[in-house]
Amino acid sequence: MKTKTFLLSALTFCSCVSAQVGINTTTPTKTLDVNGSVRVRDLSNPDKMIVVADTQGELSLISPSEVLSPKAILNNSLSAAEQRAVIYEGKCFQPGDNSSSCTVSLNHYTSCTNFETPIHTQIVIGQEILSGNGNFSGTWRANYIDNKGYTNTTPILNQVAPSYPIIHHPSPNLARYQGSGDFAGQCTTDLVTTITPATGNVKIESVKRSMYSHLVYLLSVARSRSL
């Protein structure tokens, strides 16, 4: 009899707990009602990013730039030394999903001669398809698409390749823009994308050398539905 009474009491208690749980309150009004502060260890946030929930209700962090874009980033200095400015930093893809990706859209120009006309650049971070078997390569990389007639090193049909600024892509995660001006011997700016495969985070930076300024407008950040 005691066993039955205990079991009935336990089931009643569990039923109440599963309905509404209160922490530091005896009258919870929601499924979980916390009267006090909350700590989520997996959301350690030294860079003061924004906590968001995805379609599955899972919490993650995004850059404030995504909420505040379009946003202007001015990489400005009179020095010829390399100087970096963060354009975007945040979650881009899901490491466990080979088809996840993101696209960051920018509009930018510099103080170099023949680089005063804004260039629209899209940085697409995703995986390539292996030509041998049609499978994903397993490696995420940045692909740069510009409105100046080139996609990476391949000309786009029906467009004329520009004389300036010179646009080339020395590596998968680096786009280099070089005007015809001359300041301390050269006039070069890069867009550098650093990818962290383990977390799905990316950092996109303006890298200025030997020029007065590089002005970048962050237009948008679009991620695949898998996130």
C-alpha positions in Angstrom: 0.0 0.0 0.0 2.8 2.3 0.9 4.5 1.5 -2.4 1.4 2.4 -4.4 0.9 5.6 -2.4 4.6 6.6 -3.0 4.3 5.8 -6.8 1.1 7.9 -7.1 2.7 10.8 -5.3 5.7 10.6 -7.5 3.6 10.6 -10.6 1.6 13.6 -9.4 4.8 15.4 -8.6 6.3 14.7 -12.0 3.1 15.8 -13.7 3.3 19.2 -11.9 7.0 19.5 -12.7 6.5 18.8 -16.4 3.7 21.4 -16.6 5.4 24.4 -15.0 8.7 24.8 -13.2 9.6 27.7 -11.0 13.1 28.6 -9.8 13.1 31.0 -6.8 9.3 31.3 -7.2 6.5 29.0 -6.0 4.0 30.4 -8.5 5.5 29.9 -12.0 3.5 31.4 -14.9 5.4 29.7 -17.8 6.9 26.2 -18.5 10.1 27.6 -16.9 9.9 30.6 -14.7 13.2 31.9 -13.3 13.1 34.6 -10.7 16.7 35.7 -11.1 19.5 35.8 -13.6 20.3 33.0 -16.1 23.7 31.6 -17.2 24.2 29.6 -20.3 27.8 28.3 -20.4 27.7 27.5 -24.1 26.9 31.1 -25.0 30.1 32.6 -23.6 30.1 36.0 -25.2 33.2 38.1 -24.7 32.5 40.1 -27.9 29.1 41.2 -26.8 27.2 39.6 -29.7 23.5 39.1 -29.9 21.7 35.9 -28.7 19.1 34.6 -31.2 17.0 31.5 -31.6 16.7 29.5 -34.9 13.6 27.7 -36.2 14.3 24.8 -33.9 14.5 27.0 -30.9 18.3 26.6 -30.5 20.1 29.6 -29.2 23.2 31.0 -30.9 25.2 34.2 -31.3 25.2 36.7 -34.3 27.1 39.8 -34.9 25.3 43.1 -34.2 26.3 44.1 -37.8 23.6 41.8 -39.1 21.0 43.7 -37.2 22.4 47.1 -37.9 23.3 46.6 -41.6 23.7 48.4 -43.9 26.6 49.7 -42.0 29.7 51.8 -43.0 33.1 50.7 -42.0 35.9 53.2 -42.6 39.5 51.8 -42.6 41.3 55.1 -42.5 44.9 56.0 -41.8 47.8 58.0 -43.2 50.2 55.2 -42.5 51.6 52.9 -45.2 51.6 50.0 -42.7 49.0 47.3 -43.0 45.8 48.1 -41.1 42.8 45.9 -40.6 39.1 46.6 -39.8 36.5 44.0 -39.1 33.6 44.2 -41.6 31.6 41.2 -40.3 32.2 38.5 -37.8 29.7 35.8 -36.8 28.0 32.5 -37.6 27.9 31.6 -41.3 27.4 27.8 -41.8 26.6 24.7 -39.8 29.8 22.4 -39.7 27.7 19.3 -39.7 25.7 20.3 -42.8 27.8 20.3 -46.0 25.1 22.2 -47.9 24.9 25.1 -45.5 26.4 28.4 -46.6 26.2 32.2 -46.3 26.6 35.2 -48.5 27.9 38.6 -47.4 27.2 41.5 -49.7 29.4 44.6 -49.7 29.8 47.9 -51.5 33.2 49.5 -51.3 35.8 51.8 -52.7 39.1 53.5 -51.7 41.0 56.7 -52.0 43.2 55.2 -54.8 43.0 56.7 -58.3 40.5 54.7 -60.5 39.1 53.0 -57.4 36.6 55.9 -56.6 33.8 54.1 -58.3 32.1 51.7 -55.8 32.5 48.0 -56.4 29.7 45.6 -55.4 31.2 42.4 -54.0 29.5 39.3 -52.8 31.4 36.9 -50.7 29.9 33.4 -50.8 31.1 31.0 -48.2 30.3 27.3 -48.9 31.7 24.1 -50.2 32.6 23.1 -53.8 31.5 20.0 -55.6 34.2 17.5 -56.5 34.3 16.9 -60.3 35.3 13.2 -59.9 32.2 12.0 -58.0 29.9 15.0 -57.5 30.2 15.0 -53.8 30.9 18.0 -51.5 34.7 18.7 -51.1 34.4 18.8 -47.3 36.3 22.2 -47.2 34.6 25.6 -46.8 36.0 28.4 -48.8 35.2 32.0 -49.8 34.2 32.8 -53.4 34.3 36.4 -54.4 31.8 37.7 -57.1 32.3 41.3 -58.3 30.4 43.5 -60.7 33.6 44.3 -62.5 33.5 41.5 -64.9 35.3 38.7 -63.1 34.3 35.9 -60.8 37.5 34.8 -59.2 39.8 34.5 -62.2 37.2 33.7 -64.9 35.6 36.4 -67.0 31.8 36.7 -67.0 30.2 36.6 -70.4 29.2 39.8 -72.1 31.2 42.0 -69.7 34.4 43.9 -70.4 37.2 43.3 -67.9 38.1 46.7 -66.3 41.6 48.3 -66.5 41.2 49.6 -63.0 40.9 48.7 -60.2 42.8 45.5 -60.8 40.9 42.7 -59.2 42.4 39.3 -58.6 42.1 36.5 -56.1 45.5 35.1 -55.0 43.9 32.6 -52.7 40.4 31.2 -52.0 39.9 33.4 -49.0 41.6 36.6 -50.2 40.4 39.1 -52.8 42.8 41.9 -53.7 41.8 45.2 -55.2 44.5 47.5 -56.6 44.0 51.0 -58.0 46.3 52.9 -60.3 47.2 55.5 -57.7 50.6 55.6 -56.0 51.1 56.2 -52.3 54.4 55.1 -50.8 54.9 52.8 -53.8 51.6 51.0 -54.0 47.9 51.3 -53.5 46.3 48.0 -52.5 43.4 46.8 -50.4 42.3 43.3 -49.6 39.1 41.7 -48.4 40.2 38.8 -46.3 37.8 36.0 -45.1 38.9 33.8 -42.2 36.9 30.6 -41.8 36.7 28.5 -38.7 35.4 25.1 -39.8 34.9 23.7 -36.4 32.3 26.4 -35.4 31.0 27.7 -38.7 32.1 31.2 -37.9 33.7 33.6 -40.3 35.5 36.9 -40.0 35.7 39.3 -43.0 38.2 42.1 -42.8 39.4 45.1 -44.8 43.1 45.1 -45.1 44.5 48.4 -46.2 48.1 49.1 -47.3 49.6 52.3 -48.6 46.5 54.3 -49.0 44.4 56.8 -47.1 41.2 55.0 -46.7 39.0 52.0 -47.6 35.3 52.6 -47.1 33.1 49.5 -47.0 29.3 49.3 -46.7 28.0 46.1 -45.2 24.8 45.6 -47.1 23.4 42.2 -45.9 24.2 38.8 -44.5 22.2 35.9 -45.8 22.5 32.3 -44.5 21.1 29.1 -45.8 17.9 27.7 -44.2 19.9 24.9 -42.6 20.9 27.3 -39.9 
